[in-house]
């Protein structure tokens, strides 16, 4: 009997993105008789459609856990029960944009947002995750730095953000198509190759291709494994080379276009993927390793000294779901979204200006908080 497929929509992807963590050693051990499969030419076999496990683990460690990395068995059981009874709502594409205060933010929407905040997409794209919860024991996705928290922005990055916002003062945020971020313009979506919750791996001798289920990235990332030199050509999603370290596939990516950055950095209410211009310093290292018949451990390390004061590493446990249908995900069906944004701003210039002023009014406190975080982080490390 043919197994029914599950369609992986943007909503189900984003709902899964934050619900991942390191595979718990006591729960994810492969059977004693299991042997990692090999391809016909002898490489570890990673092929298939891999989807992130539904664990309810947040990107950053909640403050109540302090420096504690692992949950107790009782806490794991409670988390599984909570996820089973109340599946989490859809989350943003980029984990750096996640904010546990979503409900409070929506309730306190600014005057220009009343009735529309949180409704940017129709309900088709914001379904909850229907899968059963899995019992992982990490308190956060981030496993480095050891505190499980995102390193602060550099002072230079904060200055760039502030200068860019100052240049846009006294204007609406839809005066020109160049005002909108690269994600909305269907050019690129930040690190979505590295933070998406679903990907398909193909292998052949000397090369691996990774197809990501995410909007605007239907072409696979082709990774040579034969040691060939890099071309040095900057691209939106960088230039990748790979190699094997034992059973682990390591993919290193750099040569990003300078207009690319290390992910969205502004707080939840701002547009995604704001331009910081630091792509020339961005380097991402991904690792893929089979841990069982239907499990894979995936991690990525982001190094971007132009944006963050230190690298950070995220771990995802993935599960094999070859019956999941990875459909094409076009961007705004021809990017009519940007047309709508610009035409709406022209139709009601006063509304657009009011919205821009409300957005700008929140910036001073945000920049102050960014600088405070930077100072505390540096002081704690004697810098």
Secondary structure, 3 states (H helix, E strand, C coil): CCCCCEECCHHHHHHHHCCCCCCCHHHHCCCCCCCCCECCCCCECCCEEEEECCCCCCCCCCHHHCCCCECCHHHHHHHHHHHHHCCCCCCCCCHHHCCCCHHHHHHCCCHHHCCCCCCCCCHHHCCCCCCCCCCCCECCCEEECCCCCCCCECHHHHHHHHHHHHHCCCCCCCCCHHHCCCCCCCCCCCCHHHHCCEEEEEEECCEEEEEECCCCCCCCEEEECCCCCCCCCCECCCEEEEEEECCEEEEEEECECCCCCCCCCCCCCCCCCCCCCCHHHEEEEEEEEEEECCEEEEEEEEEECCCECCCEEEEEEEEECCCEECCCCCCHHHHHHHHHHHHHHHHCHHHHHHHHHHHHHCHHHHHHHHHHHHHHHHHHCCC
